[in-house]
């Protein structure tokens, strides 16, 4: 799929209705690396949901809100949001995979014409 045909996944925006605090949940290469460096794997969401879903939610803050502590994201998820819907979780997965689209391209999709690949 060409870059122009690939639509960017919209970030998730959380807004606290009492304080008007706003949080943008999204991933870039650095935030994905941060999660991976700590042993996070998407496949673990199904195997260990009670542990990995809150952890995944925390990592989603990393790109735009590095200073938000894990205990605060746990409280947001459990108390303020009352959990995560399947649609919300699916969007987070899509956001997590978005930076990987830059690393793996379809055949014939050359991003840097200065390099040739011979396989």
C-alpha positions in Angstrom: 0.0 0.0 0.0 1.5 3.3 -1.0 2.1 6.0 1.6 -0.5 8.3 0.1 -3.1 5.5 0.2 -2.3 4.5 3.8 -4.4 6.5 6.3 -2.8 7.6 9.5 -4.6 6.3 12.6 -6.1 9.1 14.6 -4.8 9.4 18.2 -7.1 8.9 21.1 -7.8 12.1 23.1 -8.9 11.8 26.7 -10.5 14.9 28.4 -11.2 15.1 32.1 -14.6 16.9 32.3 -13.9 18.2 35.8 -10.4 19.6 35.3 -10.3 20.0 31.5 -7.0 18.1 31.5 -6.4 16.6 28.1 -4.3 13.6 27.2 -3.3 12.5 23.7 -2.7 8.7 23.4 -0.4 7.8 20.5 2.8 5.9 19.8 5.9 6.7 17.9 9.1 4.6 17.4 10.5 5.8 20.7 7.4 5.0 22.8 7.2 1.6 21.1 10.8 0.9 21.9 10.2 2.1 25.5 7.5 -0.5 25.9 9.5 -3.3 24.2 12.5 -2.5 26.3 10.3 -3.3 29.3 9.2 -6.6 27.9 5.9 -5.5 26.5 4.5 -7.7 23.7 1.1 -7.2 22.0 0.4 -11.0 22.1 0.5 -10.8 25.9 -2.7 -8.6 25.9 -4.8 -11.8 25.4 -2.7 -14.0 27.7 -2.4 -11.6 30.6 -5.1 -9.0 30.3 -5.3 -7.9 33.9 -1.6 -7.1 33.9 -0.9 -6.1 30.3 -4.0 -3.9 29.5 -3.1 -1.3 32.2 0.5 -1.5 31.2 -0.4 -0.9 27.6 -2.5 2.1 28.6 0.4 3.5 30.5 2.7 3.2 27.5 0.2 5.0 25.3 0.9 8.2 27.3 4.7 8.0 26.7 4.8 9.9 23.4 3.0 13.1 24.5 3.0 12.8 28.3 6.3 11.3 29.6 5.8 12.6 33.1 2.5 10.9 33.8 3.1 8.3 36.4 1.8 4.7 36.2 -0.3 5.0 39.3 -2.1 8.0 37.7 -2.8 6.1 34.4 -4.0 3.1 36.5 -6.4 5.3 38.3 -7.6 6.9 35.1 -8.2 3.5 33.5 -9.9 1.8 36.5 -11.7 4.7 38.2 -12.2 7.5 35.8 -12.9 5.5 32.6 -14.2 2.4 34.3 -12.1 0.1 32.1 -11.4 -0.1 28.4 -13.9 -1.1 25.7 -12.8 -3.5 22.9 -13.0 -0.6 20.4 -10.6 1.5 22.6 -8.2 -1.4 22.9 -8.3 -2.0 19.2 -7.5 1.6 18.5 -4.5 1.4 20.9 -3.3 -1.6 19.0 -3.6 0.2 15.7 -1.7 3.2 17.1 1.0 0.9 18.5 1.4 -0.7 15.0 1.5 2.7 13.2 5.2 3.4 13.7 6.0 -0.1 12.4 4.5 0.8 9.0 7.6 3.0 8.5 9.9 0.0 9.1 8.3 -2.5 6.9 7.1 -1.5 3.4 5.4 -3.4 0.6 7.5 -4.7 -2.3 8.3 -1.9 -4.8 7.6 0.8 -2.3 11.0 2.6 -2.3 11.3 5.3 0.4 15.0 6.2 -0.3 15.9 5.9 -4.0 19.6 6.4 -3.0 19.8 2.8 -1.9 19.3 -0.4 -4.0 18.4 -3.7 -2.5 19.7 -6.9 -4.0 18.2 -10.1 -2.5 
